[in-house]
């Protein structure tokens, strides 16, 4: 356990995030200096180390002590109450202190946020060159040159792909289908086994239709630019149910401005020709077929009820039916996998030659079964992560793909990132718009989260936007029974003052 001692709480989350970046999975206990002073020497020695942050109006003193001995000390000058100027200065100081203590550097330096490319986007919009933006990442955040270049490349693509969109009058629609063939070991999404919920699908789709009708009507004057049907696994539905869902979407929304219509068909064991034909007939333009890995042993470990051969067959079936944009998700750092495992997966990916490839660095989510089984899997995960991501980048380049969106998560392996690659012209606009928070995301379904982007309302970080959210209940029965309340939540968010 690590002890964090502070005389002020303004930067508690930042300090904890930085500690977790170096010591993933460690528990952190927090105390005031007065409380820490009452600990006996014996109790002090029980902590792996003690990190102390003492704030005053001129500077912050940081120190690391181990078993009663102060090992490292650092200072961050400035008034800690001025968050806009002081926050990054403090994070850089604590990062360098922890780096000195551990002898490690992190690829993203002191950056701990979800959207690292957002910094590059702002700098490029302000007139900075590509090289100047890369240099800023390195000097202000100690980001490695490789990651600084990656983030800037992504921002360049994002700017090009979103050019001409009327952000204020446009929006995206997300539709959540919370059913799956089975639950994966690492999954934390709202997802329930379809075999146990067959009797509720009709009532769920009825409630969903009511929510979609409300969203479509209240946004009839706006431009719908992207539809994303996710989950769960939407293709867990039977062909007739899937057709009913897609027909409801198409009949309730003006699709004149629509740039893409995506449906996650992520589980190969949920796909067949009849379902893919329903998607095609309903003018779906993008789908996902997600192997996660092409190693059968790992697939069994993580609870995927399909084989690598099922992935191959599903992909070829989709190509034969005429889908031109097909994404494949893979995960780096799965239990028991190493750099050689990734090489085998990417060898199979190259044979299939998809035009979208997304790599996720395994993150340990609180709601995932993997979190509960860390005693079993802890020593077998997150192996060779940086090498794996390097291999994916090289494979994507070989397949003619460029990085176009990225994000990070808490407790992500190796303090790394998730990256979407695509052949130019095959990118997913929804991924960019939700990650960079450029348009409203209006969501329907159990567990769906809506996001309103409010401009001309500066927040504490100085940005000229503010984000407000509302969430639907996650449990299927509750969603069905409380559908009117879900609609009222949206009314309050989007139509309230």
C-alpha positions as MATLAB code, in Angstrom:
seq = 'XXXXXXXXXXXXXXXXXXXXXXXXXXXXXXXXXXXXXXXXXXXXXXXXXXXXXXXXXXXXXXXXXXXXXXXXXXXXXXXXXXXXXXXXXXXXXXXXXXXXXXXXXXXXXXXXXXXXXXXXXXXXXXXXXXXXXXXXXXXXXXXXXXXXXXXXXXXXXXXXXXXXXXXXXXXXXXXXXXXXXXXXXXXXXXXXXXXXXXXXXXXXXXXXXXXXXXXXXXXXXXXXXXXXXXXXXXXXXXXXXXXXXXXXXXXXXXXXXXXXXXXXXXXXXXXXXXXXXXXXXXXXXXXXXXXXXXXXXXXXXXXXXXXXXXXXXXXXXXXXXXXXXXXXXXXXXXXXXXXXXXXXXXXXXXXXXXXXXXXXXXXXXXXXXXXXXXXXXXXXXXXXXXXXXXXXXXXXXXXXXXXXXXXXXXXXXXXXXXXXXXXXXXXXXXXXXXXXXXXXXXXXXXXXXXXXXXXXXXXXXXXXXXXXXXXXXXXXXXXXXXXXXXXXXXXXXXXXX';
ca = [
       0.000    0.000    0.000;
       1.091    3.572   -0.749;
       0.406    6.498    1.594;
      -0.456    9.867    0.062;
      -0.161   12.770    2.525;
      -1.551   16.201    1.549;
      -2.515   19.395    3.327;
      -4.966   20.284    0.525;
      -7.231   18.172   -1.689;
      -7.411   20.277   -4.871;
      -5.126   17.941   -6.829;
      -5.972   14.657   -5.137;
      -7.217   12.988   -8.341;
      -4.198   14.159  -10.338;
      -1.713   12.825   -7.809;
      -3.497    9.515   -7.481;
      -3.665    9.099  -11.263;
       0.056    9.769  -11.544;
       0.875    7.270   -8.789;
      -1.337    4.637  -10.449;
       0.438    5.202  -13.757;
       3.643    3.971  -12.109;
       2.102    1.490   -9.651;
      -0.897   -0.034  -11.409;
      -3.125   -2.032   -9.044;
      -1.550   -0.713   -5.830;
      -3.876    0.585   -3.129;
      -3.446    4.217   -2.107;
      -4.353    5.450    1.352;
      -4.827    9.190    1.904;
      -4.170   11.218    5.057;
      -3.572   14.767    6.241;
      -0.131   15.649    7.684;
      -1.692   15.685   11.176;
      -3.078   12.167   10.735;
       0.185   10.900    9.294;
       2.052   12.415   12.238;
       0.063   10.241   14.622;
       1.140    7.011   12.928;
       3.657    4.929   14.784;
       7.056    4.240   13.142;
       5.983    0.608   12.771;
       2.866    1.589   10.782;
       4.902    3.946    8.610;
       7.149    1.053    7.644;
       4.175   -0.972    6.411;
       3.696    1.342    3.432;
       5.659    0.704    0.230;
       6.449    4.404    0.289;
       4.965    7.690    1.472;
       4.384   10.565   -0.942;
       3.861   13.952    0.710;
       2.563   17.099   -1.000;
       2.593   20.283    1.112;
       0.958   23.288   -0.563;
       1.321   26.998    0.172;
       0.750   30.163   -1.844;
       4.253   30.185   -3.404;
       5.194   26.564   -4.016;
       4.454   22.925   -3.321;
       7.009   20.716   -1.623;
       6.963   17.072   -2.732;
       8.851   14.256   -1.101;
       9.077   10.485   -1.152;
      10.059    8.605    1.951;
      10.563    4.933    2.504;
      10.545    3.337    5.945;
      11.000    6.696    7.638;
      13.824    7.975    5.407;
      13.301   10.799    2.904;
      14.729    9.652   -0.422;
      13.678   12.301   -2.935;
      12.417   15.890   -2.748;
      11.076   18.223   -5.440;
       9.308   21.576   -5.687;
       6.680   23.055   -7.973;
       6.638   26.853   -7.835;
       3.479   28.922   -8.115;
       0.164   29.493   -6.371;
      -1.610   26.143   -6.221;
      -4.996   27.890   -6.128;
      -4.523   29.013   -9.729;
      -5.395   25.656  -11.269;
      -5.182   26.812  -14.860;
      -1.494   27.742  -14.537;
      -0.405   25.367  -11.793;
      -1.949   21.972  -12.567;
       0.380   20.835  -15.360;
       3.386   22.229  -13.499;
       2.516   20.070  -10.482;
       1.845   16.969  -12.584;
       5.200   17.327  -14.341;
       7.005   17.722  -10.999;
       5.320   14.648   -9.480;
       5.960   12.651  -12.648;
       9.675   13.456  -12.579;
       9.863   12.666   -8.870;
       8.223    9.257   -9.331;
      10.356    8.620  -12.392;
      13.513    9.272  -10.387;
      12.263    7.064   -7.555;
      11.312    4.117   -9.786;
      13.991    4.510  -12.435;
      11.215    4.332  -15.065;
       9.860    6.722  -17.652;
       6.329    6.554  -19.047;
       5.589    6.945  -22.773;
       2.947    9.601  -22.065;
       4.977   11.404  -19.420;
       2.743   13.289  -16.997;
      -0.348   13.121  -19.232;
      -3.099   11.109  -17.559;
      -6.181   12.289  -19.463;
      -8.447   10.235  -21.708;
      -7.941   12.354  -24.844;
      -4.256   13.142  -25.448;
      -4.846   14.180  -29.071;
      -7.108   16.991  -27.893;
      -4.017   18.971  -26.914;
      -2.626   18.670  -30.442;
      -5.984   19.610  -31.936;
      -6.057   22.839  -29.916;
      -2.477   23.730  -30.821;
      -2.967   23.067  -34.534;
      -6.178   25.107  -34.489;
      -4.201   27.931  -32.874;
      -1.747   27.946  -35.776;
       1.086   25.765  -34.430;
       2.975   23.643  -36.943;
       3.256   19.868  -36.721;
       6.817   20.049  -35.362;
       5.964   22.803  -32.874;
       3.079   20.706  -31.541;
       5.304   17.650  -31.119;
       7.884   19.785  -29.301;
       5.211   21.134  -26.923;
       4.232   17.583  -25.908;
       7.850   16.753  -25.156;
       8.716   19.943  -23.266;
       5.526   20.503  -21.276;
       4.534   16.909  -20.510;
       7.706   14.796  -20.975;
       5.874   12.753  -23.612;
       8.115   10.493  -25.704;
       8.772   11.592  -29.277;
       6.959    8.490  -30.566;
       3.742    9.281  -28.669;
       3.968   13.011  -29.384;
       4.149   12.270  -33.109;
       1.285    9.763  -32.846;
      -1.002   12.233  -31.062;
      -0.210   14.970  -33.577;
      -0.780   12.663  -36.553;
      -4.162   11.700  -35.108;
      -5.113   15.347  -34.616;
      -4.180   16.154  -38.214;
      -6.440   13.339  -39.467;
      -9.261   14.373  -37.142;
      -9.171   17.952  -38.386;
      -9.322   16.834  -42.005;
     -12.146   14.356  -41.400;
     -14.336   16.777  -39.448;
     -13.837   19.738  -41.764;
     -17.150   21.216  -42.882;
     -19.276   19.714  -40.100;
     -21.610   22.194  -38.456;
     -20.820   21.140  -34.893;
     -23.456   23.284  -33.194;
     -26.339   22.041  -35.327;
     -25.186   18.441  -35.848;
     -25.395   15.428  -33.560;
     -24.699   11.694  -33.380;
     -27.105    8.945  -32.364;
     -25.935    6.016  -30.237;
     -28.251    3.015  -29.780;
     -27.342    0.437  -27.135;
     -28.264   -3.242  -27.354;
     -27.221   -4.727  -23.997;
     -27.151   -8.402  -25.005;
     -24.216  -10.692  -25.822;
     -23.697  -14.384  -26.548;
     -21.571  -14.529  -23.363;
     -19.669  -12.126  -21.103;
     -15.948  -11.707  -21.688;
     -13.445  -11.807  -18.846;
     -12.357   -8.174  -19.333;
     -15.783   -6.669  -20.135;
     -17.290   -3.859  -18.043;
     -20.001   -2.725  -20.470;
     -23.740   -3.057  -19.916;
     -24.143   -6.571  -21.269;
     -26.379   -9.528  -20.451;
     -26.398  -13.082  -21.896;
     -29.002  -13.198  -24.658;
     -29.903  -16.789  -23.753;
     -31.265  -15.621  -20.381;
     -33.053  -12.538  -21.755;
     -34.831  -13.926  -24.826;
     -38.220  -13.279  -23.236;
     -37.427   -9.599  -22.684;
     -36.157   -8.642  -26.134;
     -39.578   -7.664  -27.506;
     -40.366   -5.446  -24.506;
     -36.874   -3.935  -24.682;
     -37.261   -3.045  -28.359;
     -40.705   -1.540  -27.637;
     -39.200    0.716  -24.945;
     -36.275    1.564  -27.204;
     -38.678    2.529  -30.005;
     -40.388    4.992  -27.680;
     -37.063    6.593  -26.784;
     -35.988    6.756  -30.437;
     -39.267    8.393  -31.417;
     -38.696   11.085  -28.802;
     -35.091   11.711  -29.884;
     -36.002   11.814  -33.567;
     -38.899   14.220  -33.090;
     -37.133   16.675  -30.760;
     -34.085   16.809  -33.058;
     -35.954   16.977  -36.371;
     -34.433   20.373  -37.200;
     -30.858   19.210  -36.584;
     -28.395   17.319  -38.766;
     -27.796   13.687  -37.830;
     -24.289   12.904  -39.123;
     -23.545    9.507  -37.580;
     -25.450    6.521  -36.169;
     -23.654    3.961  -34.030;
     -25.452    0.834  -32.805;
     -23.362   -0.807  -30.104;
     -23.682   -2.821  -26.955;
     -23.316   -5.539  -25.948;
     -23.537   -7.161  -29.329;
     -26.405   -5.925  -31.512;
     -26.124   -9.005  -33.727;
     -27.139  -11.116  -30.719;
     -30.662  -10.258  -31.888;
     -32.443  -12.536  -34.335;
     -32.668  -11.279  -37.951;
     -36.328  -10.253  -37.533;
     -35.541   -8.351  -34.309;
     -32.541   -6.693  -35.902;
     -34.643   -5.632  -38.878;
     -37.303   -4.194  -36.548;
     -34.657   -2.163  -34.692;
     -33.064   -0.778  -37.846;
     -36.442   -0.020  -39.402;
     -37.379    1.952  -36.270;
     -34.173    3.962  -36.543;
     -34.621    4.719  -40.244;
     -38.278    5.688  -39.876;
     -37.730    8.089  -36.962;
     -34.764   10.098  -38.222;
     -33.918   12.312  -41.164;
     -30.923   10.602  -42.773;
     -30.266   13.316  -45.364;
     -27.023   14.426  -43.696;
     -25.899   11.005  -42.505;
     -22.254   10.224  -43.254;
     -22.123    6.716  -41.773;
     -24.300    4.046  -40.189;
     -22.327    1.663  -37.979;
     -23.469   -1.557  -36.309;
     -21.166   -3.572  -34.089;
     -21.260   -7.177  -35.235;
     -18.301   -7.734  -32.988;
     -18.787  -11.340  -31.961;
     -18.211  -13.746  -34.863;
     -20.411  -16.301  -33.065;
     -23.351  -13.872  -33.386;
     -23.034  -13.385  -37.160;
     -24.692  -15.261  -40.003;
     -25.654  -14.476  -43.599;
     -29.265  -13.622  -42.707;
     -28.222  -10.994  -40.156;
     -25.617   -9.449  -42.425;
     -28.177   -9.196  -45.224;
     -30.564   -7.392  -42.850;
     -27.800   -4.889  -42.069;
     -27.024   -4.374  -45.744;
     -30.702   -3.974  -46.699;
     -31.086   -1.316  -43.985;
     -28.200    0.682  -45.476;
     -25.692    0.038  -42.690;
     -22.312    1.210  -44.007;
     -19.849    0.033  -41.339;
     -19.604   -3.059  -39.155;
     -17.105   -4.505  -36.699;
     -15.930   -8.098  -36.574;
     -13.694   -8.282  -33.528;
     -11.355  -11.217  -32.965;
      -9.522   -9.586  -29.971;
      -6.898  -12.269  -30.642;
      -6.452  -14.996  -33.233;
      -5.123  -17.463  -30.666;
      -7.755  -20.080  -29.784;
      -6.324  -20.803  -26.332;
      -6.604  -17.149  -25.331;
     -10.118  -16.878  -26.794;
     -11.210  -19.693  -24.504;
      -9.518  -18.066  -21.497;
     -11.282  -14.732  -21.993;
     -14.724  -16.266  -22.524;
     -15.141  -15.772  -26.264;
     -17.355  -18.527  -27.663;
     -15.701  -18.553  -31.081;
     -12.463  -19.636  -32.717;
     -10.002  -17.879  -34.973;
     -11.500  -19.768  -37.898;
     -14.949  -18.356  -37.035;
     -13.418  -14.880  -37.388;
     -12.070  -15.724  -40.833;
     -15.419  -17.107  -41.996;
     -17.412  -14.151  -40.633;
     -15.068  -11.642  -42.253;
     -15.227  -13.333  -45.659;
     -19.009  -13.604  -45.396;
     -19.287   -9.844  -44.723;
     -17.005   -9.085  -47.665;
     -19.078  -11.337  -49.915;
     -22.303   -9.562  -48.932;
     -20.707   -6.253  -49.888;
     -19.557   -4.462  -46.740;
     -16.781   -2.093  -47.725;
     -15.908   -0.770  -44.233;
     -15.138   -3.517  -41.720;
     -13.281   -2.851  -38.481;
     -11.392   -5.477  -36.494;
     -10.601   -4.957  -32.793;
      -7.632   -6.613  -31.134;
      -6.415   -6.349  -27.533;
      -2.800   -6.083  -26.404;
      -1.895   -7.598  -23.041;
      -4.470  -10.398  -22.744;
      -3.769  -13.189  -20.211;
      -0.879  -15.378  -21.274;
      -0.113  -13.429  -24.448;
       3.251  -11.933  -25.367;
       4.899  -10.339  -28.385;
       4.949  -13.656  -30.241;
       1.196  -14.090  -29.637;
       0.570  -10.690  -31.186;
       2.754  -11.571  -34.159;
       0.584  -14.627  -34.829;
      -2.613  -12.566  -34.549;
      -1.305   -9.875  -36.899;
      -0.182  -12.502  -39.410;
      -3.821  -13.607  -39.649;
      -5.052   -9.996  -39.790;
      -2.775   -9.288  -42.739;
      -4.235  -12.277  -44.617;
      -7.767  -10.943  -44.119;
      -6.689   -7.394  -45.036;
      -9.378   -5.327  -43.232;
      -9.528   -1.572  -43.888;
     -10.013   -0.675  -40.202;
      -7.956   -1.975  -37.283;
      -8.336   -0.873  -33.669;
      -5.896   -1.914  -30.963;
      -6.903   -1.696  -27.306;
      -4.381   -1.883  -24.480;
      -5.965   -4.115  -21.853;
      -7.469   -2.050  -19.031;
      -8.524   -3.608  -15.727;
     -12.045   -2.291  -15.141;
     -13.685   -2.388  -11.729;
     -16.847   -4.041  -13.090;
     -14.988   -6.732  -15.057;
     -14.597  -10.325  -13.936;
     -10.866   -9.967  -14.591;
     -10.653   -7.460  -11.728;
     -12.011  -10.090   -9.348;
      -9.568  -12.722  -10.609;
      -6.298  -10.806  -10.475;
      -4.806  -13.452   -8.183;
      -5.210  -15.934  -11.046;
      -4.347  -13.689  -13.983;
      -2.333  -10.797  -12.557;
       1.112  -12.146  -13.414;
       0.009  -13.227  -16.917;
      -1.362   -9.965  -18.282;
       0.209   -6.802  -19.749;
       3.258   -8.610  -21.158;
       5.316   -6.927  -23.924;
       2.713   -4.180  -24.294;
       4.889   -1.551  -25.998;
       6.269   -4.112  -28.421;
       2.720   -5.270  -29.223;
       1.558   -1.742  -30.044;
       4.617   -1.227  -32.202;
       3.776   -4.389  -34.145;
       0.190   -3.198  -34.668;
       1.410    0.183  -35.924;
       3.740   -1.499  -38.411;
       1.000   -3.870  -39.612;
      -1.468   -1.008  -40.028;
       1.066    0.899  -42.128;
       1.705   -2.210  -44.214;
      -2.058   -2.447  -44.876;
      -2.225    1.192  -45.970;
      -3.859    2.469  -42.776;
      -3.226    5.700  -40.861;
      -3.994    6.450  -37.177;
      -7.130    8.597  -36.975;
      -8.406    8.450  -33.393;
      -7.103    7.473  -29.998;
      -7.981    7.489  -26.325;
      -6.695    6.313  -22.982;
      -8.363    4.745  -19.944;
      -7.778    4.363  -16.233;
      -5.748    1.302  -15.254;
      -4.646    0.756  -18.833;
      -1.745   -1.608  -19.301;
       1.684    0.031  -19.515;
       0.104    3.501  -19.215;
      -0.426    3.208  -22.966;
      -3.339    3.925  -25.319;
      -5.998    2.627  -27.689;
      -5.598    3.579  -31.357;
      -7.877    3.311  -34.363;
      -6.219    2.878  -37.768;
      -8.012    3.049  -41.112;
      -7.412    3.167  -44.828;
      -8.124    6.783  -45.889;
     -11.838    7.122  -46.588;
     -12.812    4.242  -44.276;
     -12.535    6.021  -40.906;
     -15.347    6.014  -38.314;
     -16.520    9.608  -37.841;
     -18.427    8.708  -34.660;
     -15.196    7.661  -32.943;
     -13.672   11.075  -33.606;
     -16.720   13.108  -32.615;
     -17.232   11.316  -29.301;
     -13.550   11.304  -28.361;
     -12.891   14.944  -29.177;
     -16.294   16.049  -27.800;
     -17.170   18.039  -30.915;
     -20.910   17.329  -31.164;
     -23.786   16.198  -28.982;
     -24.093   12.429  -28.605;
     -27.735   11.492  -27.972;
     -28.023    7.913  -26.763;
     -30.863    5.432  -26.394;
     -30.983    2.085  -24.619;
     -30.057    0.524  -21.291;
     -26.818    1.948  -19.908;
     -26.541    4.514  -22.714;
     -24.934    7.847  -21.844;
     -25.861   11.106  -23.625;
     -23.474   14.017  -23.882;
     -24.354   17.654  -24.507;
     -21.585   19.970  -25.758;
     -22.272   23.513  -24.568;
     -20.184   26.198  -26.252;
     -19.292   29.711  -25.092;
     -19.234   28.643  -21.457;
     -15.564   28.548  -20.342;
     -14.747   25.933  -17.737;
     -11.934   25.926  -15.182;
      -9.492   24.629  -17.771;
     -10.103   27.665  -19.936;
     -11.744   25.772  -22.813;
     -14.683   27.381  -24.517;
     -16.997   24.394  -24.020;
     -18.704   22.635  -21.170;
     -19.859   19.000  -21.255;
     -23.018   17.852  -19.496;
     -24.275   14.269  -19.397;
     -27.229   12.111  -18.493;
     -27.309    8.333  -18.264;
     -29.960    5.699  -18.695;
     -30.308    2.963  -16.096;
     -28.267   -0.130  -16.905;
     -30.566   -2.975  -15.897;
     -32.902   -4.149  -18.685;
     -36.075   -4.518  -16.619;
     -35.516   -1.126  -14.986;
     -34.984    0.468  -18.390;
     -38.246   -0.994  -19.704;
     -40.245    0.012  -16.630;
     -38.724    3.504  -16.367;
     -38.560    4.460  -20.047;
     -40.578    7.654  -19.459;
     -38.023    8.727  -16.861;
     -35.181    8.096  -19.347;
     -36.930   10.401  -21.808;
     -37.400   13.044  -19.105;
     -33.670   12.933  -18.349;
     -32.942   13.824  -21.966;
     -35.547   16.524  -21.917;
     -33.861   18.068  -18.882;
     -30.403   17.818  -20.454;
     -31.110   19.042  -23.963;
     -34.191   21.217  -23.580;
     -33.734   22.538  -20.067;
     -32.252   25.946  -19.372;
];
